[in-house]
């Protein structure tokens, strides 16, 4: 079965900055999608911030096995009802990959429940990414470490919850380190955060970065059927309890009445 991937691109810097436009003339989202489509097991399409509902309609998300998110300058422009829809899809079982500055995106902060803050410096310094888990599926086919000659520095502390696994740790030329590949489980959805990807550098053209993203797509994919309503919290009648019980004491809710939200 082909894994259906949707790549969300903010598509702002490519339109306003000639350096970014020169590196990614068709947009970063297109470069990422093309890299994924090099794998015959995957089929990637793109959507952008400028489309109605950012291209992330209920129908699109229902047809998406893994959603990839890159954003930076316009996090605040993402509509809250679309954020709700994306998080519901993750909790239902859709895989999700956040790249670079998407650490401050609304969906990532909602799913993490923390500030997701960090230190940073834009100086084009060398980044060396080290594997911390050689046998992890996301690290398949990669050397023990690889380098990006120019990248933006992200430094610890990183204000995120403790991950299930740390797949990569980065060292930067200025001396900082950063947990740059983190996995999470949110509801039924697998979530991966991958640090590299500053827009003024050709990071998404790098073969190792592209391999990480392709591997992450396969790791994040959940073949099970989606949970119909991940927010459902039913009022269970006494008579359906697994063991026989007798009702005791007063109640606030009547049978079938929904709880407060």
Helices and strands as residue ranges (DSSP letters): E 3-9, H 13-16, H 18-23, H 28-37, E 42-48, G 52-55, H 58-62, E 66-70, G 75-77, H 80-92, E 95-99, G 100-104, H 106-112, E 119-131, G 137-139, E 145-155, E 165-172, E 177-186, E 189-194, G 203-205, H 207-220, G 238-240
